[in-house]
Every structure is written in structure tokens, then in C-alpha cells.
Amino acid sequence: MGEKVAADKTEAELWRLYRSTHNPEIRDRLVRQYAPLVKYVAGKVAVGMPANVEFDDLVGYGVFGLFDAIEKFDPDKHVKFKTYAVTRIRGAIFDELRSIDWVPRSVRQKAREVEDAMHKLEVSLGRPASDEELAAELSMSRRDFEKLMQKIAGTSILSLNDVWYQGEDTDKVSIADSIESPKSLNPDTIIEKDEIRRVIVQAIGELPEKEKKVLVLYYYEDLTLKEIGQVLEVTESRVSQLHTKAIMRLRTKLTNVKKGIM
């Protein structure tokens, strides 16, 4: 009976009914309806990950995020469930990746070295460092630098979802959230939270143009790396490098700010 009643409802009515009854039949229908979202998010996360990270495992981690999203979604807040769920699914995947510590220590060390070099050069130059300048600072050839950026690409995706506000669950802010919702940033809400959002948005605005475009096209316009490559007329490999550098630049800009605000 519950399933038949649910089938007659509009989606908005279905959500309101589930919020008031937590009917498992309605929940199962919502899970089936939005299951493709999990594969979609897992597919985007899988790009740039090393071979030891299985796509099916990412999907499994993401399912927990979908259940979490369904339980906590509030239809009265005028946010589309798809937008809300994508954030929750991706968060669940990255939480699990963190817990299993999938990034090799040597790769993590190399990523830190690049970030340190980037920070040092940007402070001394007063502008974003070029690939040539970074390669020289790291005492390597441009070709070796590009290979290194490919190797550490996966760590940058994880970094993007670092939480920059450790308050209540609903007040967490990540770089990804700020890229995906630039039009929703309201300076008149929670001061501490919005200050972090403001700094993130400002830092994104100060990125080199191609890196900024990659972030916006990937996280806000939802294009794949291959599609972004077609838009920017560069290879998919180059897009991956631009993405990695963009996230590293953001991290170097935000780390000190985070310490000052927290």
C-alpha cells in the first residue's frame, strides 16, 4: 500500500511524506531513483586516481553518502536534492579514502615539496609561479615536473574537499562547495563561515586564467577533463595538470588564512 501511495505522489510530496514518516518503501524508491548519481560522482572522482583505487569501491563508499543525503535532506530549504546529494556522496567517498590512507607516503611528500616551492615563489614574485619557475626551484626539468604533477594529481582532488570550518555539520565549508555554488555566497550570513568562503572565492579569482577555468568548468559546469580539454584546446593530461596546480595554489593561499581564522 505504501509503495502505491508513493507512486502517486509528486517528488516534492514524496520528500515531505518521507520527512514526516521515514517510510522505508519511500526511502528505497528514492535510493533507486538517485542511484545513478553515485556512479556519476564516483566516475568523476576516479579520474586521476592510481590503479589501486577501484571504481566499484568508490561507488560503494558513495552509496553511504546517498543514504546520508536522503536522511538529512530538507525540501523546505529550496535546494535541489541532486545538488545536495552530490556533495554528500563525494564527501562520503573522500572520507573513506582518507580513512584507508590510499596516497603513498612518497607521493604525499612530493606534493608537499611542490606546495612549498609554489608558496615560496609566489611570496617572492608577488604572482603565480610558472611551470618553468617551479621546475627550476625544484631542480628538475620541465618534462620531469610535468610527470610529477601527473603523479600527484590524485592528492589534489582529496585536498579540494578538505573542510575549512570545523563547526556544526551543516556549517562545514570546503573549497569544492565554494566553487560549485558561487552565486549562493551571501556575505550577510554567518560571519566566520562567510569569511572563509570570501577568502576561497578571492583565492580562486586570483588564479591564472586557465586554472580558474578548469576549476569552474569541472566543479560548477560539471564538464569532464576530456570536455574541458576540448574547450581550452589542450590535452586531457594538460587539464589534469592545470587542475592539480590550481588546487595546490589554493591550498598555499588558504593554509595561513585558515590558521588565522580558526
C-alpha positions in Angstrom: 0.0 0.0 0.0 2.8 2.4 0.9 4.6 1.9 -2.4 1.3 2.5 -4.4 0.7 5.7 -2.4 4.3 6.8 -3.0 4.0 6.2 -6.8 1.1 8.6 -7.0 3.0 11.5 -5.4 5.0 14.2 -7.0 8.6 14.3 -6.0 8.1 17.3 -3.7 5.2 15.5 -2.0 7.3 12.4 -1.7 10.0 14.2 0.1 7.6 15.8 2.6 6.0 12.5 3.2 9.3 10.8 3.8 10.4 13.6 6.2 7.3 13.0 8.3 7.1 9.2 8.1 10.6 7.8 7.2 8.7 5.1 5.3 11.4 2.6 4.2 9.5 1.9 0.9 9.7 5.6 0.1 13.4 5.6 1.0 14.1 2.6 -1.2 12.4 4.3 -4.1 14.5 7.5 -3.6 17.6 5.3 -3.5 16.7 3.6 -6.8 15.9 7.0 -8.4 19.1 8.6 -7.4 21.5 5.6 -7.6 22.9 6.9 -11.0 24.2 9.9 -9.1 26.6 7.7 -7.1 28.2 6.2 -10.2 28.4 9.7 -11.8 30.2 11.1 -8.8 32.4 8.0 -8.4 33.3 8.3 -12.1 34.5 11.9 -11.6 36.5 11.1 -8.5 38.1 8.1 -10.3 39.8 10.5 -12.8 43.4 10.9 -11.7 43.3 8.2 -9.1 46.0 5.5 -9.1 45.3 2.0 -10.3 44.9 0.6 -6.8 41.7 2.6 -6.3 38.8 0.6 -7.7 35.8 2.3 -9.3 33.4 -0.2 -7.7 34.9 0.6 -4.3 34.3 4.3 -4.9 30.7 3.5 -5.8 30.3 1.5 -2.6 31.6 4.4 -0.5 29.3 6.8 -2.3 26.2 4.8 -1.5 26.7 5.6 2.2 26.7 9.3 1.2 23.4 8.9 -0.8 21.7 7.3 2.2 23.0 10.1 4.4 21.7 12.7 1.9 18.3 11.1 1.8 18.1 11.1 5.6 19.2 14.7 6.1 17.7 16.5 3.1 15.2 19.2 3.9 13.0 20.0 0.9 11.9 23.3 2.6 15.3 24.8 2.2 14.8 25.3 -1.6 18.0 23.4 -2.6 17.8 20.8 -5.3 18.3 17.3 -3.9 20.8 16.5 -6.7 23.0 19.4 -5.7 22.8 18.4 -2.0 23.3 14.7 -2.7 26.4 15.2 -4.9 28.2 17.0 -2.1 27.2 14.3 0.4 28.2 11.4 -1.9 31.5 12.9 -2.7 32.2 13.7 0.9 31.5 10.0 1.9 33.9 8.8 -0.8 36.7 11.1 0.3 36.1 10.3 4.0 36.6 6.7 3.2 39.7 7.4 1.0 41.2 9.3 3.9 40.5 6.5 6.4 42.3 3.9 4.3 45.2 6.3 3.6 45.4 5.4 -0.1 48.0 8.0 -1.0 51.6 6.6 -0.9 53.8 8.4 1.6 56.4 9.2 -1.1 53.7 10.9 -3.3 52.4 12.9 -0.4 55.9 14.1 0.3 56.4 15.2 -3.3 53.1 17.1 -3.2 54.3 18.9 -0.1 57.5 19.8 -1.8 55.7 21.3 -4.8 53.3 23.3 -2.5 56.3 24.6 -0.5 58.1 25.7 -3.7 54.9 27.3 -5.0 54.4 29.2 -1.8 58.0 30.4 -1.7 58.0 31.6 -5.3 54.6 33.3 -5.1 55.7 35.2 -2.0 58.9 36.4 -3.6 57.4 37.0 -7.1 54.1 38.5 -6.0 52.3 36.5 -8.7 51.6 32.8 -9.6 54.8 30.9 -10.5 55.1 29.4 -14.0 55.9 25.8 -14.7 59.4 26.7 -15.7 60.0 28.6 -12.4 58.6 25.8 -10.3 60.7 23.2 -12.2 63.8 25.3 -11.6 63.0 25.8 -7.9 62.7 22.0 -7.6 65.9 21.5 -9.6 64.2 19.4 -12.3 63.5 19.6 -16.0 60.1 20.9 -17.3 59.4 17.4 -18.5 60.1 15.8 -15.1 58.0 18.5 -13.5 55.0 17.6 -15.7 55.4 13.9 -14.9 55.5 14.8 -11.2 52.3 16.8 -11.5 50.6 13.8 -13.1 51.7 11.5 -10.3 50.4 13.7 -7.5 47.1 14.6 -9.3 45.0 12.3 -7.0 46.2 14.1 -3.9 44.9 17.4 -5.2 41.4 16.0 -5.6 41.4 15.0 -2.0 42.7 18.4 -0.9 39.9 20.1 -2.7 37.4 18.5 -0.3 39.3 19.5 2.9 36.9 21.0 5.4 37.7 24.6 6.2 35.3 25.1 9.0 35.1 22.6 11.8 31.8 23.7 13.4 28.4 22.1 13.3 27.8 19.5 10.5 25.7 22.0 8.4 28.3 24.7 8.7 31.2 22.9 7.1 32.8 24.7 4.1 35.1 23.1 1.5 36.8 24.6 -1.4 34.6 22.4 -3.7 31.4 23.8 -2.2 32.6 27.4 -2.8 33.4 26.6 -6.5 30.1 24.8 -7.1 27.9 27.5 -5.5 29.4 30.9 -6.3 26.0 32.5 -6.8 24.8 31.4 -3.3 27.6 33.0 -1.4 25.9 35.6 0.9 28.1 37.9 2.9 25.2 38.6 5.3 25.1 35.1 6.9 27.4 33.5 9.5 30.4 35.9 9.7 33.1 33.3 10.4 31.9 30.9 7.8 31.4 33.5 5.2 34.8 35.0 5.8 36.3 31.6 4.8 34.0 31.5 1.8 35.1 35.0 0.8 38.8 34.1 1.1 38.3 31.0 -1.0 36.4 32.8 -3.7 39.0 35.6 -3.7 41.8 33.0 -4.0 40.0 31.3 -6.9 39.7 34.7 -8.6 43.5 35.3 -8.3 44.4 32.0 -10.1 45.9 32.1 -13.6 43.0 32.2 -16.1 43.3 28.7 -17.4 43.5 27.2 -14.0 40.5 29.1 -12.9 38.5 28.0 -16.0 39.4 24.4 -15.3 38.0 24.6 -11.7 34.8 26.3 -12.8 34.2 24.0 -15.8 34.9 20.9 -13.7 33.1 21.7 -10.5 30.5 24.2 -11.5 29.7 23.4 -15.1 30.2 19.7 -14.5 32.3 19.0 -17.6 34.7 16.1 -17.7 38.5 16.6 -18.1 38.2 15.5 -21.7 35.5 18.0 -22.4 37.4 20.8 -20.7 40.4 19.9 -22.9 38.2 20.4 -25.9 37.0 23.8 -24.6 40.5 25.0 -23.8 42.1 23.3 -26.8 44.6 21.4 -24.7 45.2 17.7 -23.9 43.3 15.9 -21.1 46.7 15.4 -19.5 47.3 19.1 -19.5 43.9 19.8 -18.0 44.8 17.3 -15.1 48.0 19.3 -14.5 46.2 22.6 -14.5 43.6 21.2 -12.0 46.4 19.9 -9.7 48.3 23.3 -9.8 45.1 25.2 -9.2 44.3 23.2 -6.1 47.8 23.5 -4.8 47.8 27.2 -5.2 44.5 27.5 -3.3 46.0 25.4 -0.5 49.0 27.5 -0.2 46.8 30.7 -0.1 44.3 29.2 2.4 46.5 27.4 4.9 47.8 30.5 6.6 44.3 32.2 6.4 42.7 29.1 8.0 45.2 29.3 10.9 44.3 32.9 11.4 40.5 32.4 11.3 40.2 29.2 13.3 
